[in-house]
């Protein structure tokens, strides 16, 4: 892509961004307000006609590109520019004084016919195709207009569609396509602040017709030069399926098709009390996924059948989002937790040299590794099976958990723990992306307090509870404070377990308590490690620039050493401890696990994609867990210096061996 194209596109964006300063007073004098009614998604009169701004940007930028940049001016690009301007003028007339639907439809079909004629002339197809193209053009323009009902949706859509054609243009060295994509994307994204910030301004029909006409003409020209159809239509599939299913539903219900309504899928999402920007982000996220599916075909990553199936699944997923968001809204629970005072330190125990350990949950991955590690160090180890407990939603508070722990029958557990000097709770349900259920909360929230109480009655000197660094969420630096920011059912259940233990310790002054926050523990043939290696070896392997960010990925050996050190520590020690950092960066992890360097993505792109994921995750808890894992892969997370554990250099060798070792096939 030449510098001239990029500079010209930036000029178009600047025109689009600053032209409302002149445009807004003019529209105020004309009185072009969009007055809300009971079917509107907005609640107060808002100025419309702001689409003149991206129109001005496209006119200025398009003219410069056509006249000044070699390889841009020609039938495809000039047709796109011509049709975009005329379609926007039709919308402008509709905004200012209205236009009968017959005239609008006729002009849409006429402009579509012109685009079809140019496409036929370029491709050599039968002229009958021009009629089909005209009908498809009119459908797309109206679909785009119907979807322009909430703040942000059209500007973001223009950004996605434009970006799709930027990529296609670069792949095929078609300068005109890259230039057209840049104009569309930057001109509409530049208008976004005027749409979102008070007092607000709508694109109006001039903007939606411009967006629909420009994107339709680009698709027609791209098809004419031989781009794969699914790669062309990918980013608009969500708009098409939303409009099509809404029209069919209204026809079947004998409702007026052209009367204003609130039954589009995106409108049903706003009815669930999601903000305009949240819904716009959902629509944009699905559009991005559909665009990527189409581009994967063009890149020969997948075949056409697989691509079509992927597009259909994405569209179906979008269509059922209201059900998911409604179900999540009905069952959603807040994960925010009140602040907690720092607990007093564990006192020093001079001459403390324990040799008798009990590991609860010793048959699991971490528990069995810990048992093996302790035995190799000459320790006496007993394994105890954790009792199965449940915790209902109404009982998920620290006070309720402590109360329940006292009412739980622990006599058998007390007997199993007698004689031990250190008890380690390695039991629990590890489900970072799972949903909320009573068994997970029972294992992660209630069980730790039950074990602590049983250990105290059995005369155990030190109890170590294995928690998770996930309780602190996306904070900049993981530390040993009581501050928690749970973001998913799993992290919430772990945070509740910590808080209940601290509450129990306050009330009883029980045995030495250490809450050990494990990071992302990996081990040979562990399922999470196998998945990490698969991602690292795939084309999805990527990190956010620069890639030197510290990672929370750690070794099971490092965790075992950490727990062993915590159990034998003799000096005063904070109750909460964090597993030491093992010296690797996010880039190191993927390179070791994948045996190839990962892609380094721009930070801004990663932040934008994560923002969409977090919005989705606010309504669908499972998405929150997945989004957080991607965030850790891209950005990692810093940790404060740990009080316990070996040197980073020694631990680095352990995690490097795990990641680089080939997984055994079962």
C-alpha positions as CSV (number, residue, x, y, z in Angstrom):
1,X,0.0,0.0,0.0
2,X,1.5,3.3,-1.1
3,X,2.0,6.2,1.3
4,X,-0.1,8.4,-1.0
5,X,-3.2,6.2,-0.6
6,X,-2.8,6.2,3.2
7,X,-2.3,10.0,3.4
8,X,-5.3,10.6,1.2
9,X,-7.4,8.3,3.4
10,X,-6.2,10.2,6.5
11,X,-7.3,13.5,4.8
12,X,-10.7,12.0,4.2
13,X,-10.9,11.0,7.9
14,X,-9.9,14.5,9.0
15,X,-12.6,16.0,6.8
16,X,-15.2,13.6,8.2
17,X,-14.1,14.3,11.8
18,X,-14.1,18.1,11.6
19,X,-16.8,18.9,9.1
20,X,-19.6,18.6,11.8
21,X,-18.2,21.8,13.3
22,X,-19.6,23.6,10.2
23,X,-22.4,21.1,9.5
24,X,-24.1,21.1,12.9
25,X,-25.2,24.8,12.9
26,X,-26.6,24.4,9.4
27,X,-28.6,21.3,10.4
28,X,-29.9,23.1,13.4
29,X,-31.2,25.9,11.2
30,X,-32.9,23.4,8.9
31,X,-34.4,21.7,11.9
32,X,-33.6,18.2,10.8
33,X,-34.3,16.5,14.1
34,X,-35.2,12.8,14.7
35,X,-38.0,12.9,17.2
36,X,-38.4,9.7,19.2
37,X,-41.6,7.7,19.4
38,X,-42.6,4.5,21.2
39,X,-40.8,2.4,18.6
40,X,-37.5,4.4,18.7
41,X,-34.3,3.2,20.4
42,X,-33.5,6.8,21.5
43,X,-35.3,8.9,24.0
44,X,-34.8,12.6,23.1
45,X,-34.8,14.6,19.8
46,X,-31.5,14.3,18.1
47,X,-30.0,16.0,15.1
48,X,-29.9,13.9,12.0
49,X,-28.1,14.4,8.7
50,X,-24.6,13.9,10.2
51,X,-23.9,11.4,7.3
52,X,-22.9,14.5,5.3
53,X,-19.6,14.4,7.2
54,X,-18.4,11.0,6.0
55,X,-19.9,11.9,2.6
56,X,-17.6,15.0,2.5
57,X,-14.6,12.8,3.5
58,X,-15.3,10.3,0.8
59,X,-15.8,13.0,-1.9
60,X,-12.6,14.7,-1.0
61,X,-10.5,11.6,-0.5
62,X,-12.1,9.7,-3.4
63,X,-11.5,12.6,-5.8
64,X,-7.8,12.8,-4.8
65,X,-7.3,9.1,-5.1
66,X,-8.9,8.9,-8.5
67,X,-7.0,11.8,-9.9
68,X,-3.6,11.6,-8.2
69,X,-2.8,8.0,-7.3
70,X,-1.8,5.6,-10.1
71,X,-3.8,2.4,-10.3
72,X,-6.9,3.8,-8.5
73,X,-8.8,5.8,-11.1
74,X,-10.7,3.4,-13.4
75,X,-14.2,1.9,-13.8
76,X,-14.4,0.0,-10.5
77,X,-13.3,2.8,-8.2
78,X,-15.0,5.6,-10.1
79,X,-18.3,3.6,-10.2
80,X,-18.1,3.1,-6.4
81,X,-17.5,6.8,-5.9
82,X,-20.3,7.9,-8.3
83,X,-22.9,5.5,-6.9
84,X,-21.9,6.3,-3.3
85,X,-22.4,10.1,-3.8
86,X,-25.7,9.7,-5.7
87,X,-27.1,7.3,-3.1
88,X,-26.2,9.7,-0.3
89,X,-27.9,12.5,-2.1
90,X,-31.1,10.4,-2.2
91,X,-30.8,9.9,1.5
92,X,-30.1,13.6,2.1
93,X,-33.3,14.6,0.3
94,X,-35.2,12.1,2.4
95,X,-33.7,13.6,5.6
96,X,-34.6,17.2,4.6
97,X,-38.0,17.0,3.0
98,X,-38.8,13.4,2.4
99,X,-39.2,11.4,-0.8
100,X,-42.0,9.0,-1.8
101,X,-41.0,5.3,-1.4
102,X,-41.6,4.7,-5.1
103,X,-39.1,7.3,-6.1
104,X,-36.5,6.0,-3.6
105,X,-37.0,2.4,-4.8
106,X,-36.7,3.4,-8.4
107,X,-33.5,5.3,-7.8
108,X,-32.0,2.5,-5.8
109,X,-32.8,0.0,-8.6
110,X,-31.5,2.4,-11.2
111,X,-28.1,2.9,-9.4
112,X,-27.9,-0.8,-8.8
113,X,-28.5,-1.4,-12.5
114,X,-25.6,0.9,-13.3
115,X,-23.3,-1.0,-10.9
116,X,-24.5,-4.2,-12.5
117,X,-23.9,-3.0,-16.0
118,X,-20.3,-2.0,-15.1
119,X,-19.8,-5.3,-13.4
120,X,-21.0,-7.3,-16.4
121,X,-18.8,-5.2,-18.7
122,X,-15.8,-6.0,-16.5
123,X,-16.5,-9.7,-15.9
124,X,-18.1,-10.6,-19.3
125,X,-21.1,-12.3,-17.6
126,X,-24.5,-12.4,-19.2
127,X,-26.4,-9.1,-19.1
128,X,-29.2,-10.7,-17.2
129,X,-27.0,-10.6,-14.1
130,X,-27.4,-6.8,-14.1
131,X,-31.0,-7.2,-13.1
132,X,-30.1,-9.5,-10.2
133,X,-27.4,-7.1,-9.1
134,X,-29.9,-4.2,-9.2
135,X,-32.3,-6.1,-6.9
136,X,-29.5,-7.1,-4.5
137,X,-28.2,-3.6,-4.4
138,X,-31.6,-2.2,-3.4
139,X,-31.9,-4.9,-0.7
140,X,-28.5,-4.1,0.7
141,X,-29.1,-0.4,0.8
142,X,-32.4,-0.8,2.6
143,X,-31.0,-3.5,5.0
144,X,-28.2,-1.0,6.0
145,X,-30.8,1.7,6.5
146,X,-33.0,-0.6,8.7
147,X,-30.0,-1.5,10.8
148,X,-29.0,2.1,11.5
149,X,-31.2,2.4,14.6
150,X,-28.8,2.8,17.5
151,X,-25.6,4.8,18.3
152,X,-22.4,3.5,16.9
153,X,-23.7,0.6,14.9
154,X,-23.3,2.1,11.4
155,X,-20.0,3.8,12.0
156,X,-18.5,0.5,13.4
157,X,-20.1,-1.4,10.5
158,X,-18.4,0.9,8.0
159,X,-15.1,0.3,9.8
160,X,-15.5,-3.5,9.5
161,X,-16.6,-3.6,5.9
162,X,-13.9,-1.1,4.8
163,X,-11.2,-3.1,6.7
164,X,-12.4,-6.3,4.9
165,X,-11.8,-4.7,1.5
166,X,-8.5,-3.2,2.6
167,X,-7.3,-6.8,3.3
168,X,-8.7,-8.1,0.0
169,X,-7.1,-5.3,-1.9
170,X,-3.7,-6.0,-0.3
171,X,-4.0,-9.7,-0.9
172,X,-4.7,-9.2,-4.7
173,X,-2.6,-6.0,-5.2
174,X,-5.7,-4.1,-6.2
175,X,-4.9,-0.5,-5.3
176,X,-8.4,0.7,-6.1
177,X,-9.9,-1.8,-3.7
178,X,-7.5,-0.9,-0.9
179,X,-8.2,2.8,-1.4
180,X,-12.0,2.3,-1.4
181,X,-11.8,0.2,1.8
182,X,-9.6,2.9,3.5
183,X,-12.0,5.7,2.5
184,X,-15.1,3.8,3.8
185,X,-13.5,2.6,7.0
186,X,-11.8,5.8,8.1
187,X,-14.6,8.2,7.0
188,X,-17.2,6.4,9.1
189,X,-15.0,5.7,12.1
190,X,-14.0,9.4,12.2
191,X,-17.7,10.3,12.7
192,X,-18.1,7.9,15.7
193,X,-17.3,10.6,18.4
194,X,-20.1,12.8,17.0
195,X,-22.5,10.0,17.2
196,X,-21.6,8.9,20.7
197,X,-20.7,12.0,22.6
198,X,-23.4,14.4,23.9
199,X,-25.5,16.0,22.5
200,X,-25.1,13.4,19.8
201,X,-25.8,13.4,16.0
202,X,-27.3,10.7,13.8
203,X,-26.0,9.8,10.4
204,X,-29.5,10.0,9.1
205,X,-30.6,8.5,5.8
206,X,-27.8,10.4,4.0
207,X,-25.3,8.4,6.1
208,X,-27.0,5.0,6.0
209,X,-27.7,5.3,2.2
210,X,-24.0,6.3,1.7
211,X,-22.9,3.3,3.7
212,X,-25.2,1.0,2.0
213,X,-24.5,2.3,-1.5
214,X,-20.8,2.4,-1.1
215,X,-20.5,-1.1,0.5
216,X,-22.8,-2.5,-2.1
217,X,-20.9,-1.0,-5.0
218,X,-17.6,-2.3,-3.5
219,X,-19.0,-5.8,-3.2
220,X,-20.3,-5.7,-6.8
221,X,-17.0,-4.5,-8.2
222,X,-15.1,-7.1,-6.1
223,X,-17.2,-9.9,-7.4
224,X,-16.7,-8.6,-11.0
225,X,-12.9,-9.0,-10.7
226,X,-13.1,-12.5,-9.3
227,X,-12.9,-12.2,-5.5
228,X,-14.5,-15.2,-3.8
229,X,-18.2,-14.4,-3.1
230,X,-18.1,-15.5,0.6
231,X,-15.0,-13.3,1.2
232,X,-17.0,-10.4,-0.3
233,X,-20.2,-10.8,1.6
234,X,-18.7,-12.0,4.9
235,X,-18.9,-8.6,6.8
236,X,-22.5,-7.8,5.7
237,X,-24.0,-11.3,6.5
238,X,-25.1,-10.2,9.9
239,X,-26.9,-7.1,8.5
240,X,-28.5,-9.3,5.9
241,X,-29.7,-12.1,8.2
242,X,-31.1,-9.6,10.8
243,X,-33.1,-7.8,8.1
244,X,-34.2,-10.9,6.3
245,X,-35.5,-12.8,9.4
246,X,-37.2,-9.7,10.6
247,X,-39.0,-9.1,7.3
248,X,-40.1,-12.8,7.2
249,X,-41.3,-12.7,10.8
250,X,-43.3,-9.6,10.2
251,X,-44.8,-11.0,7.0
252,X,-45.8,-14.3,8.8
253,X,-47.4,-12.2,11.6
254,X,-49.3,-10.1,9.1
255,X,-47.5,-6.9,10.3
256,X,-46.8,-3.9,8.1
257,X,-43.3,-4.5,6.7
258,X,-42.4,-0.8,6.2
259,X,-43.8,0.5,9.5
260,X,-41.4,1.4,12.2
261,X,-40.9,-1.3,14.8
262,X,-38.5,-2.7,17.4
263,X,-38.3,-6.3,16.4
264,X,-34.8,-6.5,14.7
265,X,-32.5,-8.7,16.6
266,X,-30.3,-5.8,17.6
267,X,-33.4,-3.9,18.9
268,X,-34.4,-6.9,20.9
269,X,-31.0,-6.8,22.5
270,X,-31.5,-3.2,23.5
271,X,-34.9,-4.2,25.0
272,X,-32.8,-6.4,27.4
273,X,-31.3,-3.2,28.9
274,X,-28.0,-3.4,27.1
275,X,-26.6,0.0,26.2
276,X,-26.4,1.1,22.6
277,X,-22.7,0.7,22.5
278,X,-22.9,-2.8,24.0
279,X,-25.3,-3.9,21.3
280,X,-23.3,-2.2,18.6
281,X,-20.3,-4.1,19.8
282,X,-22.1,-7.4,19.8
283,X,-23.2,-6.8,16.2
284,X,-19.7,-5.7,15.2
285,X,-18.1,-8.7,16.9
286,X,-20.3,-11.1,14.9
287,X,-19.6,-9.1,11.7
288,X,-15.9,-9.4,12.4
289,X,-16.2,-13.1,12.9
290,X,-18.1,-13.5,9.6
291,X,-15.6,-11.3,7.8
292,X,-12.7,-13.5,9.1
293,X,-14.5,-16.6,7.9
294,X,-14.7,-15.2,4.4
295,X,-11.1,-14.0,4.4
296,X,-10.0,-17.5,5.6
297,X,-11.4,-18.9,2.3
298,X,-9.6,-16.3,0.3
299,X,-6.4,-17.1,2.1
300,X,-6.9,-20.9,1.4
301,X,-6.9,-21.6,5.1
302,X,-10.3,-23.4,4.7
303,X,-12.3,-24.6,1.7
304,X,-15.5,-23.0,0.5
305,X,-17.8,-25.6,2.2
306,X,-16.1,-25.1,5.6
307,X,-16.3,-21.3,5.1
308,X,-20.0,-21.5,4.3
309,X,-20.7,-23.7,7.3
310,X,-18.8,-21.2,9.5
311,X,-20.8,-18.3,8.1
312,X,-24.0,-20.1,8.7
313,X,-23.0,-21.0,12.3
314,X,-22.0,-17.4,13.0
315,X,-25.3,-16.1,11.6
316,X,-27.3,-18.6,13.7
317,X,-25.2,-17.6,16.7
318,X,-26.1,-14.0,16.2
319,X,-29.8,-14.8,15.7
320,X,-30.0,-16.5,19.1
321,X,-28.1,-13.9,21.1
322,X,-31.3,-12.4,22.5
323,X,-32.0,-15.8,24.1
324,X,-28.5,-16.1,25.6
325,X,-28.5,-12.5,26.9
326,X,-32.0,-12.9,28.3
327,X,-31.1,-16.1,30.1
328,X,-27.9,-14.5,31.4
329,X,-29.8,-11.5,32.6
330,X,-32.2,-13.7,34.5
331,X,-29.5,-15.6,36.2
332,X,-26.8,-13.0,36.3
333,X,-25.1,-12.2,39.6
334,X,-22.7,-9.5,40.4
335,X,-19.1,-10.6,41.1
336,X,-18.1,-7.3,42.8
337,X,-16.9,-7.9,46.4
338,X,-16.5,-5.3,49.2
339,X,-13.0,-4.3,50.4
340,X,-11.4,-6.5,53.1
341,X,-8.9,-5.4,55.7
342,X,-5.5,-7.0,55.5
343,X,-5.2,-10.0,57.9
344,X,-2.6,-10.1,60.6
345,X,0.6,-12.0,59.7
346,X,1.1,-15.6,60.7
347,X,3.5,-15.6,63.6
348,X,7.0,-17.0,63.5
349,X,7.4,-20.7,64.5
350,X,11.1,-21.2,65.6
351,X,12.6,-24.6,64.9
352,X,9.6,-25.5,62.7
353,X,10.5,-28.5,60.5
354,X,7.4,-30.4,59.5
355,X,7.6,-33.8,57.9
356,X,4.0,-35.0,58.1
357,X,1.7,-33.7,55.4
358,X,-1.9,-34.4,54.3
359,X,-2.9,-33.5,50.8
360,X,-6.6,-33.2,50.2
361,X,-7.5,-33.8,46.5
362,X,-4.2,-35.7,46.0
363,X,-5.6,-37.6,43.0
364,X,-6.0,-34.5,40.8
365,X,-3.3,-33.1,38.5
366,X,-1.8,-30.6,41.0
367,X,-2.5,-32.8,44.1
368,X,-0.8,-35.8,42.6
369,X,2.2,-33.8,41.5
370,X,2.5,-32.3,45.0
371,X,2.3,-35.7,46.6
372,X,5.0,-37.0,44.3
373,X,7.2,-33.9,44.9
374,X,6.9,-34.1,48.7
375,X,7.7,-37.8,48.8
376,X,10.8,-37.3,46.7
377,X,11.9,-34.7,49.4
378,X,11.5,-37.4,52.1
379,X,8.2,-36.1,53.5
380,X,5.5,-38.4,55.0
381,X,2.4,-37.8,52.9
382,X,-1.2,-39.0,53.3
383,X,-3.8,-38.4,50.6
384,X,-7.4,-37.6,51.7
385,X,-10.4,-37.5,49.4
386,X,-12.3,-34.2,49.6
387,X,-15.9,-34.4,50.6
388,X,-18.4,-33.4,47.9
389,X,-20.3,-30.2,48.9
390,X,-22.7,-27.9,47.2
391,X,-23.4,-24.2,47.7
392,X,-26.6,-22.6,46.4
393,X,-26.8,-19.1,45.0
394,X,-28.5,-17.7,48.2
395,X,-25.6,-19.0,50.4
396,X,-22.8,-17.4,48.4
397,X,-21.5,-14.9,51.0
398,X,-18.6,-15.2,53.4
399,X,-20.9,-15.1,56.5
400,X,-23.2,-17.7,55.1
401,X,-20.2,-20.0,54.2
402,X,-18.7,-19.7,57.7
403,X,-22.1,-20.6,59.2
404,X,-22.5,-23.5,56.9
405,X,-19.0,-24.8,57.7
406,X,-20.0,-25.1,61.4
407,X,-23.1,-27.0,60.5
408,X,-21.3,-29.5,58.2
409,X,-20.5,-32.9,59.6
410,X,-16.7,-32.9,59.8
411,X,-16.0,-35.7,62.3
412,X,-14.7,-38.1,59.7
413,X,-12.5,-35.5,58.1
414,X,-11.1,-34.5,61.6
415,X,-10.0,-38.1,62.1
416,X,-8.3,-38.3,58.7
417,X,-6.3,-35.1,59.5
418,X,-5.1,-36.1,62.9
419,X,-1.4,-36.4,63.2
420,X,-0.6,-34.1,60.3
421,X,1.6,-31.0,60.8
422,X,0.6,-29.4,57.5
423,X,-2.6,-29.8,55.5
424,X,-2.8,-28.7,51.9
425,X,-6.1,-28.3,50.2
426,X,-5.5,-29.0,46.5
427,X,-9.1,-30.0,45.8
428,X,-11.5,-27.8,43.9
429,X,-13.1,-27.4,40.5
430,X,-10.8,-25.8,37.9
431,X,-13.3,-24.4,35.4
432,X,-11.9,-21.0,34.2
433,X,-14.5,-20.7,31.4
434,X,-17.3,-22.7,33.0
435,X,-20.7,-21.6,34.2
436,X,-21.9,-21.1,37.8
437,X,-23.2,-24.3,39.5
438,X,-23.6,-25.4,43.1
439,X,-20.9,-28.1,42.9
440,X,-18.2,-25.6,41.7
441,X,-19.1,-23.1,44.5
442,X,-19.2,-26.0,47.0
443,X,-15.7,-27.2,46.1
444,X,-14.1,-23.7,45.7
445,X,-16.0,-21.6,48.2
446,X,-17.3,-23.8,51.0
447,X,-14.8,-26.7,51.1
448,X,-11.8,-24.5,52.2
449,X,-13.6,-23.3,55.3
450,X,-14.7,-26.9,56.2
451,X,-11.2,-28.2,55.8
452,X,-9.8,-25.3,57.9
453,X,-12.2,-26.0,60.7
454,X,-11.5,-29.7,60.6
455,X,-7.7,-29.0,60.6
456,X,-8.1,-26.8,63.7
457,X,-10.0,-29.4,65.6
458,X,-7.5,-32.1,64.5
459,X,-4.6,-30.0,66.0
460,X,-3.0,-29.3,62.7
461,X,-0.4,-26.5,62.9
462,X,-0.6,-25.0,59.4
463,X,-3.2,-25.1,56.7
464,X,-2.4,-24.2,53.1
465,X,-5.3,-23.5,50.8
466,X,-4.6,-23.5,47.1
467,X,-6.4,-20.6,45.5
468,X,-6.0,-18.8,42.1
469,X,-4.4,-15.6,41.0
470,X,-7.6,-15.3,38.8
471,X,-9.3,-13.7,41.8
472,X,-7.5,-10.4,41.1
473,X,-8.8,-10.3,37.5
474,X,-7.1,-7.9,35.1
475,X,-5.4,-5.6,37.6
476,X,-2.0,-4.3,36.4
477,X,0.1,-6.2,39.0
478,X,-0.8,-9.4,40.9
479,X,0.0,-9.0,44.6
480,X,-0.7,-10.5,48.0
481,X,-3.3,-8.1,49.1
482,X,-7.0,-8.9,49.8
483,X,-8.1,-6.9,46.8
484,X,-10.0,-9.0,44.4
485,X,-11.8,-8.4,41.1
486,X,-13.5,-11.6,40.1
487,X,-14.9,-11.6,36.5
488,X,-16.3,-15.0,36.1
489,X,-18.1,-17.7,38.1
490,X,-14.8,-19.6,38.6
491,X,-12.8,-16.5,39.8
492,X,-15.8,-15.5,42.0
493,X,-16.0,-18.9,43.6
494,X,-12.3,-18.8,44.4
495,X,-12.5,-15.3,45.8
496,X,-15.4,-16.3,48.0
497,X,-13.3,-19.2,49.3
498,X,-10.6,-16.8,50.3
499,X,-13.0,-14.3,52.0
500,X,-14.7,-17.1,54.0
501,X,-11.3,-18.4,55.2
502,X,-10.3,-14.9,56.3
503,X,-13.6,-14.5,58.1
504,X,-13.2,-17.9,59.9
505,X,-9.7,-17.0,60.9
506,X,-10.9,-13.7,62.4
507,X,-13.5,-15.3,64.5
508,X,-11.6,-18.3,65.7
509,X,-7.9,-17.4,65.6
510,X,-7.4,-20.8,64.1
511,X,-4.1,-22.5,63.0
512,X,-1.6,-20.8,60.7
513,X,-3.4,-20.1,57.4
514,X,-1.7,-19.6,54.1
515,X,-3.7,-18.8,51.0
516,X,-1.5,-19.7,48.0
517,X,-2.6,-18.0,44.8
518,X,-1.5,-20.2,41.9
519,X,-0.9,-18.7,38.5
520,X,-1.5,-20.5,35.1
521,X,0.0,-23.8,36.0
522,X,1.2,-26.1,33.2
523,X,2.4,-29.7,33.1
524,X,3.2,-32.3,30.6
525,X,-0.1,-33.9,29.3
526,X,-2.3,-31.5,31.3
527,X,-5.3,-30.6,29.2
528,X,-4.7,-26.8,29.6
529,X,-1.1,-27.3,28.4
530,X,-2.2,-29.4,25.4
531,X,-4.7,-26.6,24.4
532,X,-1.9,-24.0,24.9
533,X,0.4,-25.9,22.5
534,X,-2.4,-26.3,20.0
535,X,-3.0,-22.6,20.0
536,X,0.7,-21.8,19.9
537,X,1.1,-24.0,16.8
538,X,-1.9,-22.6,15.0
539,X,-2.3,-19.4,13.0
540,X,-4.0,-17.9,16.0
541,X,-0.7,-17.8,17.9
542,X,-0.2,-14.1,18.7
543,X,0.8,-11.5,21.3
544,X,0.3,-7.8,21.7
545,X,3.2,-5.6,20.9
546,X,6.0,-5.6,22.0
547,X,5.6,-9.2,23.3
548,X,8.0,-8.7,26.2
549,X,5.3,-8.5,28.8
550,X,5.7,-11.0,31.7
551,X,3.4,-14.0,31.6
552,X,1.6,-15.8,34.4
553,X,2.3,-19.2,32.8
554,X,4.1,-21.3,35.3
555,X,5.2,-24.9,35.9
556,X,3.7,-27.4,38.2
557,X,7.2,-28.0,39.6
558,X,7.4,-24.3,40.6
559,X,4.0,-24.5,42.3
560,X,5.0,-27.6,44.3
561,X,8.2,-25.9,45.4
562,X,6.2,-22.8,46.4
563,X,3.8,-24.9,48.5
564,X,6.7,-26.9,50.1
565,X,8.4,-23.6,51.0
566,X,5.1,-22.2,52.4
567,X,4.6,-25.3,54.6
568,X,8.1,-25.1,56.1
569,X,8.5,-21.3,56.5
570,X,9.6,-20.3,60.0
571,X,9.5,-16.5,59.9
572,X,6.4,-14.2,60.2
573,X,4.5,-14.5,56.9
574,X,1.6,-12.8,55.2
575,X,-1.5,-15.0,55.0
576,X,-1.9,-14.5,51.2
577,X,1.0,-15.5,49.0
578,X,1.4,-15.6,45.2
579,X,3.3,-18.2,43.2
580,X,6.5,-16.7,41.9
581,X,7.0,-15.5,38.4
582,X,9.1,-18.0,36.4
583,X,10.9,-15.4,34.1
584,X,9.1,-15.9,30.8
585,X,7.4,-13.3,28.5
586,X,4.2,-13.9,26.6
587,X,6.3,-14.2,23.4
588,X,8.6,-16.8,25.0
589,X,5.6,-19.0,26.0
590,X,4.1,-19.2,22.6
591,X,7.4,-19.6,20.9
592,X,8.4,-22.5,23.2
593,X,5.0,-24.2,23.0
594,X,4.6,-23.8,19.3
595,X,8.2,-24.2,18.1
596,X,7.6,-21.0,16.0
597,X,7.4,-17.3,16.7
598,X,3.9,-15.9,17.3
599,X,2.5,-13.0,15.4
600,X,2.9,-9.6,17.1
601,X,-0.3,-7.6,16.9
602,X,-0.8,-3.9,17.5
603,X,-1.8,-3.1,21.0
604,X,-4.7,-1.0,19.9
605,X,-6.2,-3.9,17.8
606,X,-5.9,-6.3,20.8
607,X,-7.5,-3.8,23.2
608,X,-10.4,-3.3,20.8
609,X,-11.1,-7.0,20.4
610,X,-10.8,-7.6,24.1
611,X,-13.3,-4.7,24.7
612,X,-15.9,-6.5,22.6
613,X,-15.2,-9.7,24.4
614,X,-15.6,-8.1,27.8
615,X,-18.9,-6.5,26.7
616,X,-20.2,-9.9,25.6
617,X,-18.8,-11.4,28.8
618,X,-20.8,-9.0,31.0
619,X,-23.9,-10.8,29.8
620,X,-22.6,-14.3,29.1
621,X,-20.2,-15.4,31.9
622,X,-18.5,-18.1,29.8
623,X,-17.4,-15.5,27.4
624,X,-15.8,-13.5,30.2
625,X,-13.5,-16.5,31.0
626,X,-12.5,-17.0,27.4
627,X,-11.8,-13.3,27.0
628,X,-9.6,-13.2,30.1
629,X,-7.5,-16.1,28.8
630,X,-7.0,-14.4,25.5
631,X,-6.0,-11.2,27.4
632,X,-3.4,-13.2,29.3
633,X,-2.1,-14.7,26.1
634,X,-1.7,-11.3,24.5
635,X,-0.7,-9.0,27.4
636,X,0.3,-11.3,30.2
637,X,0.3,-9.8,33.7
638,X,3.0,-8.5,36.1
639,X,3.5,-10.0,39.6
640,X,5.0,-8.5,42.7
641,X,8.2,-10.2,43.9
642,X,7.2,-13.4,45.8
643,X,8.4,-14.0,49.4
644,X,8.6,-17.7,48.7
645,X,10.1,-19.8,45.9
646,X,13.2,-20.5,43.9
647,X,15.0,-18.1,41.5
648,X,13.4,-17.2,38.2
649,X,16.3,-18.7,36.3
650,X,15.9,-22.1,37.9
651,X,12.1,-22.1,37.4
652,X,12.4,-20.9,33.8
653,X,14.2,-24.1,33.0
654,X,11.3,-26.1,34.4
655,X,8.5,-24.3,32.5
656,X,10.6,-24.2,29.3
657,X,11.0,-28.0,29.5
658,X,7.2,-28.5,29.9
659,X,6.3,-26.2,27.0
660,X,8.9,-27.4,24.6
661,X,8.3,-31.1,25.3
662,X,6.2,-33.0,22.8
663,X,2.8,-34.1,24.2
664,X,2.4,-37.9,24.5
665,X,-0.4,-39.2,22.3
666,X,-2.8,-41.4,24.1
